[in-house]
Amino acid sequence: MAESSPSAPRRGGREPRVRRGRQAGVALLLLLLAVVMAGAALFLGAWNGAEARRQGETVTATALRDAKDAVLGWSISHASHPGLMPCPEDTAVLGSANEGQARAACTTPGPLTGRLAWRTLKQGVLLDASGAPLWYVLSPGFRSAPINSNTVGQLGLDGTPNAAVALLIAPGVPLPGQARTLPTAATPPAAADYLDLGNAGGVAFVSQGPAATFNDRVLAITRTELMDRLVPRVLGELAGEATLGGLRRFHNDFGEFPWADGNADGIAEPGLVSGALPYKDMTFDATTGSWLLANAWFPLAAYTRADAHSALITLGGKTLKVLP
């Protein structure tokens, strides 16, 4: 009887199934990897976009702050009229070596809107993140005397009346309907091509609005911010220097501080300790005396003679102790 040969193992049916399973697993891993990579790309794209926006906002905010400091510094340090605010840019000199200079005069009954006069402020051109120069709005009442701690900023902002002395505005990228060309003296920039909503009209100023129609960034200069810097300068001028003027000059000349003024005539009343500043008994250089008088600072200063060699001046909520 012939022996039968052992049968070969049957492998043909199982191995294809294993290969198909492995291939499916690899495909699933590749699909998952693709999903993860796509998600990572979307995340990085969104992160990069958000980071770019944050950096842009920082650039714009820095430009606005620098402009605010420059405007306030110019006003407070003005040699003959501290508190005076600069006019907007003079469009008549656009394209010339004097571009960036402020208008020589800009006294009008309403708000004044124009680009920031960077050259007058001794700054480089201040640009927002889009590369657009900053704009500037000036309230009535801050281009001529009297300007003092009672002067009110007349610019309304976001529905609040008398909210600001001036506004600094970064216009951002052009929105639909805004056409921006290279400004010249013949074709100066129009506010409507840079500023949005009420800001373009120069009356109802706003700092926010729908994204489709508003991308201005607005920084206000308030009366409080101006006076917080201006009043100390005025107090310093009233205190004066021993050889120049003010209370210290009086002390230098007479060996004591003056008595107070009791009836607002500017003349000291012997023996009166507290009252108004006896400014008519004091000496000032011509320029200082002129702007203090023209801006009605003297009647606003309260004065106390603490003793013959010590005095107090109070003005705009701030008090300065004066010693020889």
C-alpha positions as CSV (number, residue, x, y, z in Angstrom):
1,M,0.0,0.0,0.0
2,A,1.5,3.2,-1.1
3,E,2.1,6.0,1.5
4,S,0.5,9.3,0.9
5,S,2.5,12.5,1.0
6,P,1.8,15.0,3.8
7,S,-0.3,17.9,2.5
8,A,1.5,21.4,2.3
9,P,0.2,24.0,4.8
10,R,-2.6,26.1,3.5
11,R,-1.4,29.7,3.8
12,G,-2.9,31.3,0.8
13,G,-6.1,32.3,2.6
14,R,-4.7,33.8,5.8
15,E,-1.8,35.9,4.5
16,P,-3.8,38.1,2.2
17,R,-6.1,38.9,5.1
18,V,-3.1,39.8,7.3
19,R,-1.6,42.0,4.6
20,R,-4.9,43.7,4.1
21,G,-5.2,44.4,7.8
22,R,-1.8,45.8,8.0
23,Q,-2.4,48.0,5.0
24,A,-5.6,49.3,6.5
25,G,-3.7,50.1,9.8
26,V,-1.0,52.0,7.9
27,A,-3.7,53.9,5.9
28,L,-5.4,54.8,9.1
29,L,-2.2,56.0,10.7
30,L,-1.4,58.1,7.6
31,L,-4.9,59.5,7.7
32,L,-4.6,60.4,11.4
33,L,-1.2,61.9,10.7
34,A,-2.7,64.0,7.9
35,V,-5.5,65.2,10.1
36,V,-3.0,66.1,12.9
37,M,-0.8,67.9,10.4
38,A,-3.7,69.8,8.9
39,G,-4.9,70.7,12.4
40,A,-1.4,71.9,13.4
41,A,-1.2,74.0,10.2
42,L,-4.6,75.6,10.9
43,F,-3.6,76.2,14.5
44,L,-0.2,77.7,13.5
45,G,-1.9,79.8,10.9
46,A,-4.4,81.1,13.3
47,W,-1.7,81.7,15.9
48,N,0.5,83.5,13.4
49,G,-2.5,85.7,12.4
50,A,-3.3,86.5,16.0
51,E,0.3,87.2,16.8
52,A,0.6,89.5,13.8
53,R,-2.5,91.4,14.9
54,R,-1.1,91.7,18.5
55,Q,2.2,93.0,17.1
56,G,0.3,95.4,14.9
57,E,-1.8,96.7,17.8
58,T,1.4,97.2,19.8
59,V,3.0,99.2,17.0
60,T,-0.1,101.4,16.7
61,A,-0.5,101.8,20.5
62,T,3.2,102.8,20.8
63,A,2.8,105.4,18.0
64,L,-0.3,106.9,19.7
65,R,1.4,107.1,23.1
66,D,4.5,108.7,21.6
67,A,2.3,111.2,19.8
68,K,0.5,112.0,23.0
69,D,3.7,112.6,25.0
70,A,5.0,114.8,22.1
71,V,1.9,117.0,22.0
72,L,1.8,117.4,25.8
73,G,5.5,118.1,25.9
74,W,5.2,120.7,23.2
75,S,2.3,122.4,25.0
76,I,3.9,122.5,28.4
77,S,7.3,123.7,27.2
78,H,6.0,126.5,25.0
79,A,8.1,129.5,25.8
80,S,5.5,132.2,25.5
81,H,2.2,130.4,26.0
82,P,2.3,127.2,28.0
83,G,-0.9,125.3,27.5
84,L,-1.3,126.2,23.9
85,M,-1.9,123.2,21.7
86,P,-0.4,122.7,18.3
87,C,-2.5,123.1,15.1
88,P,-2.9,120.1,12.7
89,E,-0.5,119.8,9.8
90,D,-0.2,122.5,7.2
91,T,-1.3,120.9,4.0
92,A,0.1,123.8,1.9
93,V,3.6,122.6,2.4
94,L,3.0,118.9,1.6
95,G,5.7,117.5,-0.6
96,S,8.2,120.2,0.5
97,A,11.1,120.2,3.0
98,N,8.7,121.7,5.5
99,E,6.1,118.8,5.3
100,G,5.0,118.0,8.8
101,Q,4.9,121.6,10.0
102,A,1.7,122.7,11.9
103,R,-0.5,125.5,10.5
104,A,0.6,128.9,11.9
105,A,-2.9,129.7,13.0
106,C,-6.0,127.5,13.5
107,T,-8.5,129.4,15.7
108,T,-12.0,128.3,14.7
109,P,-15.3,127.8,16.6
110,G,-15.3,124.1,15.9
111,P,-13.0,121.1,16.2
112,L,-10.0,121.0,13.8
113,T,-9.1,117.8,12.1
114,G,-5.9,117.0,10.2
115,R,-2.8,115.0,10.2
116,L,-0.4,115.2,13.2
117,A,2.2,117.9,12.7
118,W,5.2,115.7,13.5
119,R,7.9,118.1,12.4
120,T,6.6,120.8,14.7
121,L,6.6,118.3,17.5
122,K,10.3,117.5,16.7
123,Q,9.4,113.8,16.0
124,G,9.9,111.5,13.1
125,V,6.8,110.6,11.1
126,L,4.6,108.6,13.5
127,L,2.9,105.8,11.7
128,D,0.4,103.1,12.7
129,A,0.8,99.4,11.9
130,S,-0.7,99.9,8.5
131,G,1.9,102.5,7.6
132,A,-0.6,105.4,7.7
133,P,0.4,108.7,9.4
134,L,-1.5,109.6,12.6
135,W,-4.4,112.1,12.6
136,Y,-5.1,114.8,15.2
137,V,-8.2,116.6,16.3
138,L,-8.0,119.8,18.4
139,S,-10.8,121.2,20.6
140,P,-11.8,124.9,20.4
141,G,-10.4,126.9,23.2
142,F,-6.8,125.7,23.2
143,R,-5.3,128.0,20.6
144,S,-5.6,131.4,22.2
145,A,-5.7,132.9,25.7
146,P,-7.1,132.4,28.2
147,I,-6.0,128.7,28.7
148,N,-5.9,127.7,32.4
149,S,-7.2,125.1,34.8
150,N,-10.8,126.3,34.2
151,T,-10.6,125.8,30.4
152,V,-12.8,122.9,29.3
153,G,-12.0,120.5,26.5
154,Q,-14.9,120.6,24.1
155,L,-14.5,117.4,22.1
156,G,-17.1,114.7,22.7
157,L,-16.1,111.1,22.6
158,D,-18.4,108.0,22.5
159,G,-21.4,110.2,23.5
160,T,-19.6,111.8,26.5
161,P,-19.5,115.6,26.1
162,N,-16.3,117.6,26.9
163,A,-14.3,114.4,27.0
164,A,-11.1,115.7,25.5
165,V,-8.8,118.6,24.6
166,A,-7.4,116.6,21.6
167,L,-7.7,113.2,20.0
168,L,-5.0,111.2,18.3
169,I,-6.3,108.7,15.7
170,A,-4.6,105.9,13.9
171,P,-6.6,105.3,10.7
172,G,-5.6,101.7,10.0
173,V,-5.8,100.0,6.6
174,P,-8.3,101.6,4.0
175,L,-11.8,100.3,4.3
176,P,-14.2,99.8,1.3
177,G,-15.0,103.2,-0.1
178,Q,-11.8,104.9,1.1
179,A,-9.4,105.9,-1.7
180,R,-5.9,106.9,-0.5
181,T,-3.4,108.5,-2.9
182,L,-0.1,110.2,-2.3
183,P,-1.1,113.6,-0.7
184,T,0.1,116.8,-2.2
185,A,-0.5,120.5,-1.5
186,A,-2.9,120.4,-4.5
187,T,-4.7,117.2,-3.3
188,P,-4.4,117.1,0.5
189,P,-5.6,114.0,2.4
190,A,-9.4,114.0,3.0
191,A,-10.5,112.8,6.4
192,A,-13.2,110.6,4.9
193,D,-10.5,108.5,3.2
194,Y,-8.8,107.8,6.5
195,L,-11.1,108.2,9.4
196,D,-14.3,106.2,10.0
197,L,-17.9,106.9,11.1
198,G,-18.2,110.1,13.1
199,N,-14.5,110.7,13.2
200,A,-14.5,111.6,9.5
201,G,-17.3,114.2,10.0
202,G,-15.4,116.0,12.7
203,V,-18.3,116.3,15.2
204,A,-19.4,113.0,16.9
205,F,-16.1,111.3,17.6
206,V,-16.1,107.6,18.5
207,S,-13.5,105.0,19.5
208,Q,-15.4,101.9,18.5
209,G,-17.8,100.6,15.8
210,P,-18.6,97.7,13.6
211,A,-15.5,95.9,12.2
212,A,-16.8,96.3,8.6
213,T,-17.0,100.1,8.8
214,F,-14.6,101.0,11.6
215,N,-10.9,100.3,12.3
216,D,-9.7,103.6,13.8
217,R,-7.7,103.5,17.0
218,V,-8.3,106.6,19.1
219,L,-6.4,108.0,22.1
220,A,-7.7,111.1,23.9
221,I,-5.8,113.8,25.6
222,T,-8.0,115.0,28.5
223,R,-8.1,118.3,30.3
224,T,-6.9,116.5,33.4
225,E,-3.9,115.1,31.6
226,L,-3.0,118.5,30.3
227,M,-3.4,120.3,33.6
228,D,-1.5,117.6,35.5
229,R,1.5,118.8,33.6
230,L,0.7,122.4,33.1
231,V,-0.2,123.4,36.7
232,P,3.2,122.3,38.1
233,R,4.9,124.6,35.5
234,V,2.7,127.5,36.5
235,L,3.4,126.9,40.2
236,G,7.1,126.8,39.4
237,E,6.8,130.2,37.6
238,L,4.9,131.7,40.5
239,A,7.5,130.5,43.0
240,G,10.2,131.8,40.7
241,E,13.9,132.2,41.3
242,A,15.7,134.6,43.7
243,T,17.2,136.7,40.9
244,L,14.5,136.4,38.3
245,G,11.0,136.8,39.6
246,G,8.1,135.3,41.6
247,L,7.9,134.8,45.4
248,R,11.6,133.9,45.7
249,R,12.6,137.2,44.0
250,F,10.3,139.0,46.5
251,H,12.0,137.2,49.4
252,N,15.4,138.0,47.9
253,D,14.6,141.7,47.7
254,F,12.7,142.2,51.0
255,G,14.0,139.4,53.3
256,E,10.6,137.8,53.7
257,F,7.6,136.5,51.8
258,P,4.7,138.8,51.2
259,W,1.4,138.9,53.1
260,A,-1.7,137.6,51.3
261,D,-4.1,139.5,49.1
262,G,-7.6,139.7,50.8
263,N,-9.7,141.5,48.2
264,A,-8.5,140.1,44.9
265,D,-6.8,143.3,43.8
266,G,-3.4,141.6,43.6
267,I,-1.9,143.7,46.4
268,A,-0.9,142.3,49.8
269,E,-2.7,143.3,53.0
270,P,-0.3,143.5,55.9
271,G,-0.9,140.9,58.5
272,L,-3.1,138.7,56.3
273,V,-1.8,135.1,56.3
274,S,-4.1,133.4,53.7
275,G,-5.9,134.7,50.6
276,A,-5.0,135.3,47.0
277,L,-1.5,135.7,45.6
278,P,-0.3,139.4,45.8
279,Y,1.0,139.2,42.3
280,K,1.1,143.0,41.7
281,D,3.7,143.2,44.5
282,M,5.8,140.7,42.7
283,T,8.3,140.9,39.9
284,F,8.3,138.7,36.8
285,D,10.2,138.8,33.5
286,A,8.2,140.3,30.7
287,T,7.4,137.0,28.9
288,T,6.4,135.1,32.0
289,G,4.4,137.9,33.5
290,S,2.6,138.4,30.1
291,W,1.4,134.8,29.7
292,L,0.5,134.4,33.4
293,L,-1.7,137.5,33.1
294,A,-3.2,136.8,29.7
295,N,-4.2,133.3,30.7
296,A,-5.7,134.5,34.0
297,W,-3.6,132.3,36.2
298,F,-3.0,134.9,39.0
299,P,-6.6,135.0,40.3
300,L,-6.7,131.2,40.4
301,A,-3.8,130.9,42.8
302,A,-4.5,130.6,46.6
303,Y,-1.7,131.8,48.8
304,T,-0.7,131.2,52.4
305,R,2.3,132.8,54.2
306,A,3.3,130.1,56.7
307,D,5.9,132.4,58.1
308,A,8.4,135.0,56.9
309,H,10.5,132.3,55.2
310,S,7.9,129.7,54.1
311,A,4.8,130.0,51.9
312,L,2.3,127.8,50.1
313,I,0.7,128.2,46.7
314,T,-2.4,126.1,45.8
315,L,-3.6,125.9,42.2
316,G,-5.7,123.4,40.3
317,G,-5.8,121.0,43.2
318,K,-2.0,121.0,43.6
319,T,0.0,122.7,46.4
320,L,3.6,123.9,46.3
321,K,5.7,124.7,49.4
322,V,8.0,127.6,48.6
323,L,11.2,128.2,50.5
324,P,13.8,130.9,49.7
